[in-house]
Amino acid sequence: MLTLRARRPEPFATGGYEPVEAGERVCAFTRGGEVLVAVGVREGASEGVLAAPEGRWRDVLRGDERAFGQREPLGSVLGEFGVGVFERLVAV
């Protein structure tokens, strides 16, 4: 996370927290539209869906790239540890 912040300081310096709908079991937000964070905060978090911002994203914790549609299964976003952090590659 610190490497992401050092490499892409703009979303952290000037971008506000913009909530992303993910249900009541997950806290999800974007920073400056360029960084997406989702954290499971209650049991069963991976059972819902995330209203993901469209575009191409890189998974900061796992390294893969992916495209998000409008509704992504939280199980694929949160991974085995219940956390997902993504940086935007291409805006739609």
Helices and strands as residue ranges (DSSP letters): H 2-7, H 9-13, E 17-19, E 26-31, E 35-40, G 45-47, E 49-50, E 55-59, E 65-68, E 72-73, H 74-78, E 83-90
